[in-house]
Amino acid sequence: MANGYPESDEEKRLSLESTYSALPEVQCSGHTGQIEDILSAIEGGRAPLIDGADGRRAIEFIMGVYQSAFTGSSVTFPLTEKDAFYTKEGLMKRVVKFYRKSATIQGYKDTGISVGGTL
């Protein structure tokens, strides 16, 4: 595992490619795809491809990345209520703020995009 990368496993790679190739073509992506899948799951009486538990694990992973980055320490999953970044409030209290709004534009009028010169 030089540099943290796993050893090459040709059999596993071929198996993953085979599994991926067998998946149906995605008709929609992004939010449209997510909504379409939820509606299809309800209509078809099946579980959605991504459920709430999957979503929670994704958010937990992101919070763990933030916690590790801002504290410089290792993170153990699953996060618990004792972890500094377990809640939004904990995150907002501890993250470094790179920009703080200090002024407001009054009476701003959108006049389109100005590119300068003559086009």
N, CA, C and O atoms as a GROMACS GRO file, in nm:
protein
  476
    1MET      N    1   0.082  -0.119   0.000
    1MET     CA    2   0.000   0.000   0.000
    1MET      C    3   0.087   0.125   0.000
    1MET      O    4   0.072   0.211   0.087
    2ALA      N    5   0.175   0.136  -0.094
    2ALA     CA    6   0.260   0.253  -0.106
    2ALA      C    7   0.175   0.379  -0.118
    2ALA      O    8   0.080   0.382  -0.196
    3ASN      N    9   0.210   0.480  -0.044
    3ASN     CA   10   0.140   0.609  -0.047
    3ASN      C   11  -0.008   0.597  -0.012
    3ASN      O   12  -0.087   0.684  -0.048
    4GLY      N   13  -0.047   0.491   0.055
    4GLY     CA   14  -0.186   0.476   0.095
    4GLY      C   15  -0.277   0.417  -0.010
    4GLY      O   16  -0.396   0.397   0.017
    5TYR      N   17  -0.225   0.389  -0.129
    5TYR     CA   18  -0.308   0.333  -0.234
    5TYR      C   19  -0.304   0.181  -0.227
    5TYR      O   20  -0.198   0.123  -0.206
    6PRO      N   21  -0.420   0.117  -0.244
    6PRO     CA   22  -0.424  -0.030  -0.235
    6PRO      C   23  -0.354  -0.093  -0.356
    6PRO      O   24  -0.336  -0.031  -0.461
    7GLU      N   25  -0.317  -0.216  -0.337
    7GLU     CA   26  -0.256  -0.292  -0.446
    7GLU      C   27  -0.359  -0.316  -0.556
    7GLU      O   28  -0.478  -0.326  -0.528
    8SER      N   29  -0.314  -0.325  -0.676
    8SER     CA   30  -0.402  -0.350  -0.790
    8SER      C   31  -0.467  -0.488  -0.777
    8SER      O   32  -0.400  -0.585  -0.740
    9ASP      N   33  -0.596  -0.497  -0.807
    9ASP     CA   34  -0.668  -0.623  -0.801
    9ASP      C   35  -0.751  -0.634  -0.928
    9ASP      O   36  -0.865  -0.588  -0.934
   10GLU      N   37  -0.692  -0.694  -1.030
   10GLU     CA   38  -0.754  -0.701  -1.162
   10GLU      C   39  -0.889  -0.774  -1.158
   10GLU      O   40  -0.983  -0.733  -1.226
   11GLU      N   41  -0.899  -0.880  -1.080
   11GLU     CA   42  -1.024  -0.956  -1.072
   11GLU      C   43  -1.136  -0.868  -1.015
   11GLU      O   44  -1.248  -0.868  -1.067
   12LYS      N   45  -1.106  -0.794  -0.910
   12LYS     CA   46  -1.207  -0.706  -0.850
   12LYS      C   47  -1.245  -0.594  -0.948
   12LYS      O   48  -1.362  -0.559  -0.959
   13ARG      N   49  -1.146  -0.538  -1.018
   13ARG     CA   50  -1.174  -0.433  -1.114
   13ARG      C   51  -1.270  -0.481  -1.222
   13ARG      O   52  -1.365  -0.412  -1.258
   14LEU      N   53  -1.244  -0.600  -1.275
   14LEU     CA   54  -1.330  -0.656  -1.379
   14LEU      C   55  -1.470  -0.684  -1.324
   14LEU      O   56  -1.570  -0.662  -1.394
   15SER      N   57  -1.478  -0.732  -1.201
   15SER     CA   58  -1.608  -0.758  -1.139
   15SER      C   59  -1.687  -0.628  -1.122
   15SER      O   60  -1.807  -0.625  -1.150
   16LEU      N   61  -1.621  -0.522  -1.077
   16LEU     CA   62  -1.687  -0.392  -1.061
   16LEU      C   63  -1.734  -0.337  -1.196
   16LEU      O   64  -1.845  -0.285  -1.207
   17GLU      N   65  -1.649  -0.349  -1.297
   17GLU     CA   66  -1.687  -0.301  -1.430
   17GLU      C   67  -1.806  -0.378  -1.485
   17GLU      O   68  -1.893  -0.321  -1.549
   18SER      N   69  -1.810  -0.508  -1.459
   18SER     CA   70  -1.921  -0.590  -1.503
   18SER      C   71  -2.050  -0.550  -1.433
   18SER      O   72  -2.155  -0.538  -1.497
   19THR      N   73  -2.041  -0.529  -1.302
   19THR     CA   74  -2.159  -0.485  -1.226
   19THR      C   75  -2.207  -0.350  -1.276
   19THR      O   76  -2.327  -0.330  -1.296
   20TYR      N   77  -2.115  -0.256  -1.297
   20TYR     CA   78  -2.151  -0.124  -1.346
   20TYR      C   79  -2.216  -0.131  -1.484
   20TYR      O   80  -2.316  -0.064  -1.510
   21SER      N   81  -2.160  -0.211  -1.572
   21SER     CA   82  -2.213  -0.223  -1.708
   21SER      C   83  -2.354  -0.282  -1.710
   21SER      O   84  -2.431  -0.254  -1.802
   22ALA      N   85  -2.387  -0.361  -1.609
   22ALA     CA   86  -2.519  -0.426  -1.603
   22ALA      C   87  -2.628  -0.331  -1.550
   22ALA      O   88  -2.746  -0.363  -1.559
   23LEU      N   89  -2.588  -0.217  -1.495
   23LEU     CA   90  -2.687  -0.123  -1.441
   23LEU      C   91  -2.766  -0.059  -1.555
   23LEU      O   92  -2.711  -0.035  -1.662
   24PRO      N   93  -2.894  -0.030  -1.532
   24PRO     CA   94  -2.972   0.038  -1.636
   24PRO      C   95  -2.920   0.180  -1.658
   24PRO      O   96  -2.862   0.240  -1.568
   25GLU      N   97  -2.940   0.231  -1.778
   25GLU     CA   98  -2.895   0.366  -1.810
   25GLU      C   99  -2.973   0.468  -1.726
   25GLU      O  100  -3.095   0.458  -1.711
   26VAL      N  101  -2.901   0.564  -1.672
   26VAL     CA  102  -2.964   0.667  -1.591
   26VAL      C  103  -3.042   0.761  -1.682
   26VAL      O  104  -2.988   0.816  -1.778
   27GLN      N  105  -3.171   0.780  -1.650
   27GLN     CA  106  -3.257   0.866  -1.732
   27GLN      C  107  -3.247   1.012  -1.688
   27GLN      O  108  -3.256   1.103  -1.770
   28CYS      N  109  -3.229   1.034  -1.560
   28CYS     CA  110  -3.221   1.169  -1.504
   28CYS      C  111  -3.106   1.171  -1.404
   28CYS      O  112  -3.068   1.067  -1.350
   29SER      N  113  -3.052   1.289  -1.379
   29SER     CA  114  -2.947   1.300  -1.279
   29SER      C  115  -2.975   1.418  -1.188
   29SER      O  116  -3.071   1.492  -1.208
   30GLY      N  117  -2.891   1.435  -1.087
   30GLY     CA  118  -2.907   1.545  -0.994
   30GLY      C  119  -3.039   1.534  -0.918
   30GLY      O  120  -3.089   1.425  -0.892
   31HIS      N  121  -3.094   1.651  -0.882
   31HIS     CA  122  -3.219   1.653  -0.807
   31HIS      C  123  -3.334   1.592  -0.886
   31HIS      O  124  -3.420   1.526  -0.829
   32THR      N  125  -3.334   1.614  -1.018
   32THR     CA  126  -3.440   1.556  -1.100
   32THR      C  127  -3.439   1.404  -1.088
   32THR      O  128  -3.545   1.342  -1.074
   33GLY      N  129  -3.322   1.344  -1.094
   33GLY     CA  130  -3.310   1.200  -1.081
   33GLY      C  131  -3.352   1.151  -0.943
   33GLY      O  132  -3.418   1.047  -0.932
   34GLN      N  133  -3.315   1.225  -0.839
   34GLN     CA  134  -3.353   1.186  -0.704
   34GLN      C  135  -3.504   1.190  -0.686
   34GLN      O  136  -3.564   1.097  -0.630
   35ILE      N  137  -3.565   1.297  -0.732
   35ILE     CA  138  -3.711   1.310  -0.719
   35ILE      C  139  -3.781   1.203  -0.802
   35ILE      O  140  -3.877   1.142  -0.756
   36GLU      N  141  -3.733   1.180  -0.922
   36GLU     CA  142  -3.793   1.078  -1.008
   36GLU      C  143  -3.784   0.940  -0.942
   36GLU      O  144  -3.880   0.863  -0.947
   37ASP      N  145  -3.670   0.910  -0.880
   37ASP     CA  146  -3.655   0.780  -0.813
   37ASP      C  147  -3.751   0.768  -0.695
   37ASP      O  148  -3.812   0.663  -0.677
   38ILE      N  149  -3.765   0.873  -0.616
   38ILE     CA  150  -3.857   0.868  -0.501
   38ILE      C  151  -4.000   0.844  -0.550
   38ILE      O  152  -4.071   0.760  -0.496
   39LEU      N  153  -4.042   0.918  -0.653
   39LEU     CA  154  -4.178   0.902  -0.705
   39LEU      C  155  -4.198   0.762  -0.763
   39LEU      O  156  -4.302   0.700  -0.741
   40SER      N  157  -4.099   0.712  -0.838
   40SER     CA  158  -4.109   0.577  -0.895
   40SER      C  159  -4.115   0.472  -0.784
   40SER      O  160  -4.187   0.373  -0.796
   41ALA      N  161  -4.038   0.493  -0.677
   41ALA     CA  162  -4.038   0.398  -0.565
   41ALA      C  163  -4.175   0.395  -0.499
   41ALA      O  164  -4.225   0.287  -0.466
   42ILE      N  165  -4.236   0.511  -0.479
   42ILE     CA  166  -4.369   0.517  -0.418
   42ILE      C  167  -4.471   0.448  -0.508
   42ILE      O  168  -4.550   0.366  -0.461
   43GLU      N  169  -4.467   0.481  -0.637
   43GLU     CA  170  -4.563   0.422  -0.730
   43GLU      C  171  -4.542   0.272  -0.745
   43GLU      O  172  -4.639   0.196  -0.758
   44GLY      N  173  -4.417   0.228  -0.743
   44GLY     CA  174  -4.387   0.086  -0.763
   44GLY      C  175  -4.380   0.004  -0.636
   44GLY      O  176  -4.359  -0.117  -0.641
   45GLY      N  177  -4.398   0.068  -0.521
   45GLY     CA  178  -4.395  -0.005  -0.395
   45GLY      C  179  -4.258  -0.063  -0.364
   45GLY      O  180  -4.248  -0.170  -0.305
   46ARG      N  181  -4.155   0.006  -0.403
   46ARG     CA  182  -4.018  -0.041  -0.376
   46ARG      C  183  -3.943   0.063  -0.294
   46ARG      O  184  -3.987   0.177  -0.278
   47ALA      N  185  -3.830   0.022  -0.242
   47ALA     CA  186  -3.745   0.116  -0.168
   47ALA      C  187  -3.672   0.207  -0.266
   47ALA      O  188  -3.637   0.163  -0.376
   48PRO      N  189  -3.649   0.332  -0.230
   48PRO     CA  190  -3.572   0.420  -0.318
   48PRO      C  191  -3.427   0.374  -0.325
   48PRO      O  192  -3.379   0.304  -0.236
   49LEU      N  193  -3.358   0.414  -0.432
   49LEU     CA  194  -3.218   0.375  -0.446
   49LEU      C  195  -3.133   0.431  -0.331
   49LEU      O  196  -3.044   0.363  -0.281
   50ILE      N  197  -3.162   0.554  -0.291
   50ILE     CA  198  -3.093   0.618  -0.180
   50ILE      C  199  -3.197   0.654  -0.076
   50ILE      O  200  -3.292   0.728  -0.106
   51ASP      N  201  -3.180   0.603   0.047
   51ASP     CA  202  -3.280   0.633   0.150
   51ASP      C  203  -3.224   0.731   0.253
   51ASP      O  204  -3.111   0.779   0.240
   52GLY      N  205  -3.303   0.759   0.352
   52GLY     CA  206  -3.263   0.855   0.455
   52GLY      C  207  -3.137   0.814   0.529
   52GLY      O  208  -3.055   0.899   0.564
   53ALA      N  209  -3.120   0.685   0.554
   53ALA     CA  210  -2.999   0.638   0.624
   53ALA      C  211  -2.875   0.664   0.539
   53ALA      O  212  -2.771   0.701   0.592
   54ASP      N  213  -2.886   0.645   0.407
   54ASP     CA  214  -2.773   0.674   0.317
   54ASP      C  215  -2.741   0.823   0.321
   54ASP      O  216  -2.624   0.862   0.325
   55GLY      N  217  -2.844   0.905   0.320
   55GLY     CA  218  -2.824   1.050   0.327
   55GLY      C  219  -2.758   1.090   0.457
   55GLY      O  220  -2.669   1.176   0.457
   56ARG      N  221  -2.800   1.030   0.566
   56ARG     CA  222  -2.741   1.062   0.696
   56ARG      C  223  -2.595   1.024   0.700
   56ARG      O  224  -2.513   1.098   0.755
   57ARG      N  225  -2.560   0.908   0.642
   57ARG     CA  226  -2.419   0.866   0.639
   57ARG      C  227  -2.335   0.962   0.556
   57ARG      O  228  -2.220   0.990   0.590
   58ALA      N  229  -2.392   1.011   0.446
   58ALA     CA  230  -2.318   1.106   0.362
   58ALA      C  231  -2.291   1.236   0.438
   58ALA      O  232  -2.179   1.287   0.435
   59ILE      N  233  -2.392   1.288   0.507
   59ILE     CA  234  -2.375   1.410   0.586
   59ILE      C  235  -2.276   1.386   0.700
   59ILE      O  236  -2.192   1.471   0.729
   60GLU      N  237  -2.286   1.269   0.763
   60GLU     CA  238  -2.194   1.236   0.872
   60GLU      C  239  -2.050   1.233   0.821
   60GLU      O  240  -1.959   1.281   0.889
   61PHE      N  241  -2.029   1.178   0.703
   61PHE     CA  242  -1.894   1.174   0.646
   61PHE      C  243  -1.842   1.315   0.621
   61PHE      O  244  -1.727   1.345   0.653
   62ILE      N  245  -1.926   1.401   0.565
   62ILE     CA  246  -1.886   1.539   0.538
   62ILE      C  247  -1.852   1.610   0.669
   62ILE      O  248  -1.751   1.681   0.677
   63MET      N  249  -1.934   1.592   0.772
   63MET     CA  250  -1.906   1.654   0.902
   63MET      C  251  -1.774   1.601   0.959
   63MET      O  252  -1.699   1.676   1.021
   64GLY      N  253  -1.747   1.472   0.939
   64GLY     CA  254  -1.621   1.414   0.984
   64GLY      C  255  -1.502   1.476   0.912
   64GLY      O  256  -1.398   1.500   0.973
   65VAL      N  257  -1.517   1.501   0.782
   65VAL     CA  258  -1.409   1.566   0.706
   65VAL      C  259  -1.384   1.706   0.761
   65VAL      O  260  -1.269   1.744   0.783
   66TYR      N  261  -1.492   1.781   0.784
   66TYR     CA  262  -1.477   1.916   0.842
   66TYR      C  263  -1.410   1.908   0.980
   66TYR      O  264  -1.319   1.984   1.010
   67GLN      N  265  -1.457   1.816   1.062
   67GLN     CA  266  -1.403   1.804   1.198
   67GLN      C  267  -1.253   1.776   1.192
   67GLN      O  268  -1.175   1.838   1.264
   68SER      N  269  -1.213   1.683   1.108
   68SER     CA  270  -1.072   1.649   1.096
   68SER      C  271  -0.991   1.768   1.042
   68SER      O  272  -0.882   1.796   1.091
   69ALA      N  273  -1.044   1.836   0.941
   69ALA     CA  274  -0.972   1.947   0.880
   69ALA      C  275  -0.954   2.063   0.977
   69ALA      O  276  -0.845   2.121   0.986
   70PHE      N  277  -1.058   2.097   1.050
   70PHE     CA  278  -1.052   2.214   1.138
   70PHE      C  279  -0.983   2.185   1.271
   70PHE      O  280  -0.930   2.277   1.334
   71THR      N  281  -0.983   2.060   1.316
   71THR     CA  282  -0.920   2.028   1.444
   71THR      C  283  -0.783   1.964   1.426
   71THR      O  284  -0.704   1.960   1.520
   72GLY      N  285  -0.755   1.913   1.306
   72GLY     CA  286  -0.628   1.846   1.282
   72GLY      C  287  -0.618   1.710   1.348
   72GLY      O  288  -0.509   1.657   1.366
   73SER      N  289  -0.732   1.653   1.383
   73SER     CA  290  -0.732   1.523   1.451
   73SER      C  291  -0.804   1.417   1.369
   73SER      O  292  -0.878   1.448   1.275
   74SER      N  293  -0.781   1.293   1.406
   74SER     CA  294  -0.850   1.181   1.340
   74SER      C  295  -0.994   1.177   1.387
   74SER      O  296  -1.027   1.222   1.497
   75VAL      N  297  -1.079   1.121   1.303
   75VAL     CA  298  -1.221   1.109   1.335
   75VAL      C  299  -1.259   0.962   1.329
   75VAL      O  300  -1.215   0.889   1.240
   76THR      N  301  -1.339   0.919   1.424
   76THR     CA  302  -1.389   0.782   1.426
   76THR      C  303  -1.538   0.784   1.396
   76THR      O  304  -1.613   0.863   1.453
   77PHE      N  305  -1.580   0.697   1.305
   77PHE     CA  306  -1.722   0.687   1.270
   77PHE      C  307  -1.782   0.565   1.339
   77PHE      O  308  -1.711   0.468   1.362
   78PRO      N  309  -1.909   0.568   1.372
   78PRO     CA  310  -2.001   0.678   1.350
   78PRO      C  311  -1.976   0.792   1.449
   78PRO      O  312  -1.929   0.770   1.561
   79LEU      N  313  -2.008   0.915   1.406
   79LEU     CA  314  -1.998   1.029   1.496
   79LEU      C  315  -2.103   1.013   1.605
   79LEU      O  316  -2.207   0.951   1.584
   80THR      N  317  -2.075   1.069   1.720
   80THR     CA  318  -2.171   1.064   1.830
   80THR      C  319  -2.208   1.207   1.869
   80THR      O  320  -2.147   1.303   1.821
   81GLU      N  321  -2.304   1.219   1.955
   81GLU     CA  322  -2.347   1.351   2.002
   81GLU      C  323  -2.235   1.426   2.073
   81GLU      O  324  -2.241   1.548   2.087
   82LYS      N  325  -2.132   1.355   2.117
   82LYS     CA  326  -2.018   1.418   2.185
   82LYS      C  327  -1.920   1.481   2.086
   82LYS      O  328  -1.838   1.563   2.126
   83ASP      N  329  -1.928   1.445   1.957
   83ASP     CA  330  -1.837   1.500   1.857
   83ASP      C  331  -1.869   1.647   1.832
   83ASP      O  332  -1.986   1.686   1.825
   84ALA      N  333  -1.764   1.727   1.819
   84ALA     CA  334  -1.778   1.872   1.804
   84ALA      C  335  -1.862   1.911   1.683
   84ALA      O  336  -1.931   2.013   1.686
   85PHE      N  337  -1.857   1.832   1.578
   85PHE     CA  338  -1.925   1.868   1.454
   85PHE      C  339  -2.050   1.782   1.428
   85PHE      O  340  -2.094   1.770   1.314
   86TYR      N  341  -2.106   1.725   1.532
   86TYR     CA  342  -2.222   1.638   1.518
   86TYR      C  343  -2.346   1.715   1.474
   86TYR      O  344  -2.429   1.662   1.400
   87THR      N  345  -2.358   1.839   1.518
   87THR     CA  346  -2.474   1.920   1.483
   87THR      C  347  -2.432   2.043   1.403
   87THR      O  348  -2.315   2.080   1.402
   88LYS      N  349  -2.527   2.104   1.337
   88LYS     CA  350  -2.501   2.228   1.264
   88LYS      C  351  -2.449   2.334   1.361
   88LYS      O  352  -2.357   2.409   1.328
   89GLU      N  353  -2.508   2.341   1.478
   89GLU     CA  354  -2.467   2.441   1.576
   89GLU      C  355  -2.320   2.420   1.616
   89GLU      O  356  -2.244   2.516   1.627
   90GLY      N  357  -2.282   2.294   1.637
   90GLY     CA  358  -2.144   2.263   1.671
   90GLY      C  359  -2.049   2.302   1.559
   90GLY      O  360  -1.942   2.357   1.584
   91LEU      N  361  -2.089   2.272   1.437
   91LEU     CA  362  -2.008   2.309   1.320
   91LEU      C  363  -1.992   2.460   1.312
   91LEU      O  364  -1.880   2.509   1.299
   92MET      N  365  -2.102   2.534   1.318
   92MET     CA  366  -2.099   2.678   1.301
   92MET      C  367  -2.019   2.747   1.412
   92MET      O  368  -1.959   2.852   1.390
   93LYS      N  369  -2.018   2.688   1.530
   93LYS     CA  370  -1.944   2.747   1.642
   93LYS      C  371  -1.793   2.728   1.626
   93LYS      O  372  -1.715   2.807   1.679
   94ARG      N  373  -1.752   2.625   1.552
   94ARG     CA  374  -1.610   2.589   1.548
   94ARG      C  375  -1.538   2.615   1.418
   94ARG      O  376  -1.415   2.619   1.417
   95VAL      N  377  -1.609   2.633   1.307
   95VAL     CA  378  -1.540   2.650   1.180
   95VAL      C  379  -1.474   2.787   1.171
   95VAL      O  380  -1.520   2.884   1.231
   96VAL      N  381  -1.368   2.792   1.095
   96VAL     CA  382  -1.301   2.918   1.069
   96VAL      C  383  -1.386   2.995   0.969
   96VAL      O  384  -1.426   2.941   0.866
   97LYS      N  385  -1.412   3.118   0.999
   97LYS     CA  386  -1.491   3.201   0.909
   97LYS      C  387  -1.394   3.283   0.824
   97LYS      O  388  -1.318   3.364   0.876
   98PHE      N  389  -1.399   3.262   0.694
   98PHE     CA  390  -1.307   3.329   0.604
   98PHE      C  391  -1.358   3.466   0.560
   98PHE      O  392  -1.279   3.550   0.518
   99TYR      N  393  -1.488   3.488   0.570
   99TYR     CA  394  -1.546   3.614   0.526
   99TYR      C  395  -1.662   3.648   0.618
   99TYR      O  396  -1.747   3.564   0.648
  100ARG      N  397  -1.665   3.769   0.662
  100ARG     CA  398  -1.776   3.816   0.743
  100ARG      C  399  -1.833   3.940   0.676
  100ARG      O  400  -1.760   4.038   0.654
  101LYS      N  401  -1.961   3.938   0.644
  101LYS     CA  402  -2.027   4.050   0.580
  101LYS      C  403  -2.018   4.172   0.670
  101LYS      O  404  -2.052   4.166   0.788
  102SER      N  405  -1.973   4.283   0.613
  102SER     CA  406  -1.958   4.403   0.694
  102SER      C  407  -2.030   4.524   0.634
  102SER      O  408  -2.033   4.630   0.696
  103ALA      N  409  -2.086   4.510   0.516
  103ALA     CA  410  -2.154   4.623   0.453
  103ALA      C  411  -2.268   4.572   0.366
  103ALA      O  412  -2.273   4.454   0.331
  104THR      N  413  -2.359   4.662   0.332
  104THR     CA  414  -2.472   4.630   0.248
  104THR      C  415  -2.481   4.734   0.137
  104THR      O  416  -2.457   4.852   0.160
  105ILE      N  417  -2.516   4.691   0.017
  105ILE     CA  418  -2.535   4.784  -0.094
  105ILE      C  419  -2.678   4.833  -0.090
  105ILE      O  420  -2.771   4.752  -0.090
  106GLN      N  421  -2.697   4.963  -0.087
  106GLN     CA  422  -2.829   5.023  -0.085
  106GLN      C  423  -2.864   5.072  -0.224
  106GLN      O  424  -2.780   5.132  -0.292
  107GLY      N  425  -2.986   5.050  -0.268
  107GLY     CA  426  -3.034   5.103  -0.395
  107GLY      C  427  -2.961   5.047  -0.517
  107GLY      O  428  -2.947   5.117  -0.617
  108TYR      N  429  -2.916   4.924  -0.511
  108TYR     CA  430  -2.845   4.862  -0.624
  108TYR      C  431  -2.942   4.838  -0.738
  108TYR      O  432  -3.051   4.785  -0.719
  109LYS      N  433  -2.901   4.879  -0.858
  109LYS     CA  434  -2.982   4.857  -0.977
  109LYS      C  435  -2.905   4.768  -1.074
  109LYS      O  436  -2.794   4.802  -1.114
  110ASP      N  437  -2.963   4.656  -1.111
  110ASP     CA  438  -2.900   4.564  -1.206
  110ASP      C  439  -2.911   4.622  -1.346
  110ASP      O  440  -3.021   4.635  -1.399
  111THR      N  441  -2.799   4.655  -1.406
  111THR     CA  442  -2.799   4.712  -1.540
  111THR      C  443  -2.742   4.614  -1.642
  111THR      O  444  -2.704   4.655  -1.752
  112GLY      N  445  -2.736   4.489  -1.609
  112GLY     CA  446  -2.683   4.390  -1.702
  112GLY      C  447  -2.534   4.371  -1.681
  112GLY      O  448  -2.477   4.423  -1.585
  113ILE      N  449  -2.473   4.298  -1.770
  113ILE     CA  450  -2.330   4.268  -1.760
  113ILE      C  451  -2.253   4.372  -1.839
  113ILE      O  452  -2.280   4.394  -1.957
  114SER      N  453  -2.158   4.436  -1.774
  114SER     CA  454  -2.074   4.534  -1.839
  114SER      C  455  -1.940   4.468  -1.872
  114SER      O  456  -1.871   4.419  -1.783
  115VAL      N  457  -1.904   4.467  -2.000
  115VAL     CA  458  -1.780   4.404  -2.041
  115VAL      C  459  -1.675   4.507  -2.076
  115VAL      O  460  -1.561   4.472  -2.106
  116GLY      N  461  -1.711   4.637  -2.072
  116GLY     CA  462  -1.615   4.742  -2.104
  116GLY      C  463  -1.588   4.749  -2.252
  116GLY      O  464  -1.606   4.651  -2.324
  117GLY      N  465  -1.545   4.862  -2.299
  117GLY     CA  466  -1.512   4.880  -2.439
  117GLY      C  467  -1.636   4.873  -2.526
  117GLY      O  468  -1.749   4.884  -2.479
  118THR      N  469  -1.613   4.856  -2.653
  118THR     CA  470  -1.723   4.851  -2.749
  118THR      C  471  -1.724   4.714  -2.814
  118THR      O  472  -1.623   4.670  -2.869
  119LEU      N  473  -1.836   4.648  -2.809
  119LEU     CA  474  -1.848   4.516  -2.874
  119LEU      C  475  -1.940   4.524  -2.991
  119LEU      O  476  -1.962   4.423  -3.058
   0.00000   0.00000   0.00000
